[in-house]
């Protein structure tokens, strides 16, 4: 497995000039990530900001491994669109993807980080 294929520590501009988006909204970044064949899930878990400065996670499946990676987006106001960032790898596991397990791992990691 080539770890260079992991979507870690990247930054993307999600705006209406992106070829696949005529109308950009809060969920455009998730659609962008889901265009990668290896991404089995992309979810926002913290949507408290009315500006769309949200965070969450993606699960990438490569070979027989799943990789949990945090994501965040920042509203580019007054410019158009959002900046999507991916973070460091949080966890990996072999086997099938399970959405409840992925969410539990992500929440546990975020709780641990907050309490440090």
Secondary structure, 3 states (H helix, E strand, C coil): CCHHHCCCCCEEEECCCCCCCCCCCCCHHHHHHHCCCCEEEEEEEECCCCCCCCEEEEEEEECCEEEEEEEEEEECCCCCCEEEEEEEEEEEEECCCCHHHHHHHHHHHHHHHHCC
